[in-house]
Amino acid sequence: MLDKTATPAGRPSAGVAAALGVLDGWRAMSWADVAESAGRGAHLLWDHWNCSGAFEFLAAHDQAAVLHALSVGHRVHSEPRSRLGPDFWQSRVDEFRTEAAYSAALLGGLQGSTSDRSRKAIEAVHQWQRLRALPSAWQDEVLEKLSPDRRYRWRTDPAPALPSLDETLRHAEAAASNGTPPVPGDDRWLLAGERGPDLVSRLSRLPEGWQTEAVRRMADGVTPLTAVSDAAQSINIVRVFGVYIAWNAPSSPHTSRPAPRV
């Protein structure tokens, strides 16, 4: 059973630091211990924010980042390693460690530099503004260029070389400023059959803040479909922590009073 107790001194931040410290050596641990540490770290991180009362004062994209971190920790805790393999779980555990450290540092709970992660958060705000400023056809093109086609199979083929978000935005902005439309690419079928308009529509339907957070992850190399799907999944998962988010709403999420511990 997951122990969500903070620490003997009642300091959730110390518990988060301890859980993250354990995960530094996760490859040498049993998966049960990895899962337990991730779950404990996620719950202690939310305790940290709940006790402070500061969550509602965060920028919308940082609120989304904190909640996504909780979701990733909960997924690592809840899902078996199974057929997904160690490469899948390496990315998830590493993402949780980075995002939990950033989330705790936002409240001053952990020592250490998060300047690179902070820079990426600020850049994502501008990247999303740049994407939205493009004509719709170029918005579609940007997300298509960041998506592998469906011939790619991650289990057997090497990852395809895809351009960066910033590179793709610069190309789209230059072409759009000259009035040049995207070159038709009807023969390019994207992974899972998603095309640019579908991806842009799904991204724009996410609540405020989650759109920017999805763009940040795209800038880190996550495909648009995965970034948007993960955001939607995270919005559902954080109900475990008593957080309920209205879809298509720009307002801050409604947070229920935490259930009493038994």
N, C-alpha and C positions, 0 to 999 in steps of 0.2 A: 504494500500500500504506500502511495506517495506521501512522504512526510513534508508538509507544507509549513512546518514551524519555522519561524525566522531564525533566531539565534538565542542562546541563553540570555544574552543582554537585550534581546528584543530589537536588534538592529538589522532590518532587512537588507541594507546595503552590504553588510558584512557577509550575510548569507549568499547574496548574489556573487560577491567576489570569490567566496569559497567554492561555490558550484562551478563558476567559470574556471577557477584554478584547477579543479579536478579534471575538467574537460581539456586542459592543455595536453594531457597525455592520453587522450581518449582511445588512440589506436592500440594501446597496450592494455586496455580495460576490457572486461566482458561487456557485451552489448547491454545486458541488464543494468549494469552500473552506469553506462553512458546514458541510457534512457532515463534512469532515475535522476541523475544529476541534471540533465536538461529539463526535465519536468519540474524539479525542485527550483532550479534557477529561474524558470519562467514565472512560477507562482510567487517567488520571493521578489522578483522584479516588479510584479504588479502590486504586491504589498508595499513596496518602496514608494511607488507613485500614489497609491491610495492613501497611505499615511501622510504624505506631504500635502495633498490637496492641490498640487501644482499642475496636474495633467491638463486641466481645461485651459491653462494659460499658454500651453505649447502652440507653436504654429501648426496648422492643419497637417502639413506633410510630416512633421515630427511626431504628431499623434499617431498617424498611420504607421510610421516607422516603429514606434514602441509597440503598437498592437500587432504588427507583422512579426516582430521578434517573439512576442508571446506565442503567436500561432506556430512559428517554426519550432520553438522549444516544445510545445505541446505535441506537435506531430512526431518529433523525434522520440518523445516519451511514449507515445501511444501506438506507433506503427512498428511492426516487426521489420527486421532487416530483410528477410525473405528474398524474393526473386529480384528485387531492385538492385541489389549488389552494393559493395562497399563504395564504389565511385559515387553513386547517388547519395549515400549517407555522408560521405566526406563533405560534399558541397553543403548539405543541410546543417551538419554539425558546425562546420566552419562559419557558415552564415549566421547561425544562432550565436556563436561566440562573439563575432564582430558586432552584430546588431544589439545583443544584450549589453555589451560593454558600452556601446554608443548611447543606448537608452539610459543606462545607469549614470553615465557621465553627464548627460543633459541635466540631471538633478544634482550633480556633484557627488554622487555616491561612490564612484570608483576613481582610483588614480590611474594615470596613464594618458597617452596622447591619442586623441580621436580627431586630430586636425584634418587628416586626409578624408575621413568619413564626413566631417562637418563641411569640408569644401565640396564634396560630392553632393551633399544635400542642397547647398546653395546653387551649385551649377544646375541641378535638376530643375529647380524653380525656373531658371532662365531657359533651359532647354525645352521645357513644356510650353512656356510662353512663345518661344520661337516656332515650335511645332504648330501651335494653334494659330499663329499668324500667317502660316502658309495657306495658299489656295487648297481647297479640299482634295483636288487630284494629287497635289504634291504631299499632303499629309498621308494619303493612301500609299503613295510611292515610298515614302520614308519607311513606313512600317513593313512594307513588303521587302524592301532591300535588307532589312534586319532579320528576315525570316528565312530559314532553310526551306528548300523545296522538299516535296514529299518523297523524293527518291532517297533522301538521307535516312539512314537507320543508325541510331546511336549505339546499338549493341555491336554492329559488325563493321561499320564504316568510320573512317576518321571524320572528325568534326569539320564541316565546311568552313572555308574562310569567308567571313562576313565582314562588311565594313563597320566602323564604329558609328555610334549615334551622331557624334559631333561632325564626323566626316560627311555623313549622309545629309545632315541638316545644312551644312555649308553648301553642298552641291545643289540641294533643292532651293535654297535661298537665292543662289546665283542664277539658276535657271528661271525661277519664278520672277525675279526682278527684270529679266529680259523678255518676259512673256512667253517663254518656251514651255510647252506642255511636256509631261512625261512621255517617254517612248512606250507605246503599247507593248504589254508583255503577256498576252493572253495564253501563251504556250507554257507559262511558268506556273505550275500548280504548287501551292504552298503546303507545308506540313499541315495535316488534318483538314485540308481543303479551305482554310481560312484565307481570304483575300484582304487587300488593304482596307477597303471600305468596312468590312466586317470588324477588323481589328481596331480601326479608329472609332467605330461605333461602340464597341465593347469598352474601350478605354474611356471614352467620354461619358459613359453611363456610370462609371465608378464615382463614389462620393468625393467631394473636394478633399484634397490632401492625398488620397489614395491614388489619384491620377499622377500627381507629381512623384510619389514614391514608386509607382510602376515605371515611370520614365527614368528615375534614378537607377533602377535595376536594369533597364534596357541599356543604359550607358555603361553598366558593368558587364555587359555581354549576355544578359538573359534575353531570350527571344520575346518579342511582343506578346505572343500568345501565352507563353508561360508566365510572364509578368502580370498580365491581366487576369489569367486564371488563378494564379496564386493569391492575388489581391482579393478576388471574390471568395476564395476558400478561406482566407484569413478572416474576412469579415464574418463568416459563419462560425469559424472555430472560436473566436474570442468570446462568444457567448458563454463558453465554459468559465470564463473569468468574470462573468456578470456584466459584460459590455455588449450593448445592443445598438447597432448602427442602422439608421434609416438609409435605404438605397436612394440614390438620386437626390440626396439632400445635402446642401452645403454646410449645414449646421454641425456643431460638435456632436460626437456620439453621446447617447444617453447611457450613463453608467448606473447600474443598479447598485443598491447597497450590498456589499459582500455578504454572502451567507455565513452565519456563525459557524465556527469550527466546533466539531464534536470531539 
